[in-house]
Amino acid sequence: MDGGYGNYSTTSYGGQGGTGGGFMPGEVNSPAGGRQGENPTLRPVTIKQILEATQAHPEAPFQIDGADIGSVYCIGQVRNISTQSTNITYKLDDGTGEIEAKQWVDSTTARIEDDMDVDGQGVKHSTRKKVELNGFVKVFGKVKVFGNKRFLGAHNVRPVSDVNEIHVHFLEATAIHLFFKHGPPQKGTDTNGAVSGSGFGGNTAGGMKGDDDYSGAAAGGRPLPPMSASARRVYNLLKNEPQSNEGLHMQNISAKLGLPSTEVVKAGDELLSAGLIFSTMDEYTWAILEF
């Protein structure tokens, strides 16, 4: 069997990993760092792997298992939260080590969040899911160094409420580590002589069609996971609409699709959680993760 990750050597990390990963065209970082276009990939890692990543020299890309890393994502428990006017710093612990993740805050994000979800009685509601102390979060970002101390320059931090997502993340990180250490597993045959190893992207018998199943294809051809109709419309627009590397802003998507901004933000959160899109210029500007 190929274990569902047989294409890592030819495409990118996480291309068959279920929750996300892959090609990230023209990512624009926050003030935490500059543009890094040399290795536009996304890889699930543990904190220990981040801390033990190597560099040939200070300007060289970080490497894990002898392979260059671009963007990474990890899951950890929040041990401390430090909020400042320009950034929020989370201290994370995943059982393999501890690291800080720094997420930059800009005025545009704050303004959009303040203006969102006004009901008929003039009550405003925040769209950001609250990160709680001692709760678990998934962090997407790049490995940075400042003052000889490594940290994650985060462009997305979201709470994790399903313990299964934590287990799946460690399995993904382990699978990719083994892939680089031992190479891809060989295809085999089952007891009936049928060749196995279609992986996540294989066809499934008896598949149903509709907005809430695996019908449709992601940017790299793999089946889309179940999602709401609004999320599917937002994804298809981001996939097919001509745009710059920075993607499209939530307000532009709302205007093009004729959807309320609150519904677009909800759809965006759904796609971010599924690892199908990523934030670029700010929290509400998105681009497709290509596999």
Secondary structure, DSSP 8 states (H G I E B T S, - for coil): --TT-TTTTTS-TTTTSSS---B-TT----TTS----S---EEE--HHHHHH-B-SSTTS--EETTEE--EEEEEEEEEEEEE-SSEEEEEEE-SS-EEEEEEE--HHHHHHHHTS---TTS-----S----TT-EEEEEEEEEEETTEEEEEEEEEEEE--HHHHHHHHHHHHHHHHHHHH------B-TTS-B----TTS--TT---STTSS-SB-TTS-B-----HHHHHHHHHHHHS---TT-EEHHHHHHHHT--HHHHHHHHHHHHHTTSEEE-SSTTEEEE-B-
